[in-house]
Amino acid sequence: MKLFIDSANVEQIKKINNDYPVDGVTTNPSLIAKENRSLFPLIKEIRNIIGETKLLFVQTISVDSESIVNEALRIWEILNRNVIIKIPVTVEGIRAIGILKKHGVKTLATTVYTPMNAYIAAKAGADFVAPYVNRIENLNGNGTQVIKEIRQIFSNTKFSSEIISASFKNVQQIKAVSLSGSDGITVNPQLIEKFLEIPSIKEDVQQFNLDWETVRDEVDSN
Ligand code: G3P
């Protein structure tokens, strides 16, 4: 299962990319806006940090399909065709995904709330779909169940689109989708760090070191 950093903050991306086995970075307009920087210099800096082989996702903000396609093609060319274009699953977005497929542009259908959102995006040609787990649960939905059903539909219809689950507020949600057939997860840096934040690990390591100290002289002199 792939792991992506959901952030546009270069300092956080540098740290997580260095410390953890990540497969790339996902951004969206809200994350970019927080950084208060121009889009392309920021995105290019993120590309430099993660290198050429990891995946980088950039979202369009246009509303009608023609503008989405033009914006996507511009991002695609500026990023040397090494970027995946995120497009929300509106009617216009779905049309744009179909057109971009013909241009050979890779896309991720975002703001996925239901299995049928994912189905229509995959059928239009999206390479990835991103169900918003926490936002689904805030609407009294079951994020994990949505992932399971998308998995089932993709298997039944033999779609090759990958499910990259997004929008998490805790590690339990991440574990649940990981057990439900998600191909990948995109997680904010603070939550990725929680994967290893288990006090017992630190305590165990301290105890191992203490125990080792008591015999070290003896072992060293043999
Ligand atoms: O990648 C989509 C994600 O950023 C949405 O997450 O936490 O704003 O619901 P959130």
Residues whose N, C-alpha, C, O or C-beta is under 5 A from the ligand:
A	BS01	G3P	D6 R135 A166 S167 F168
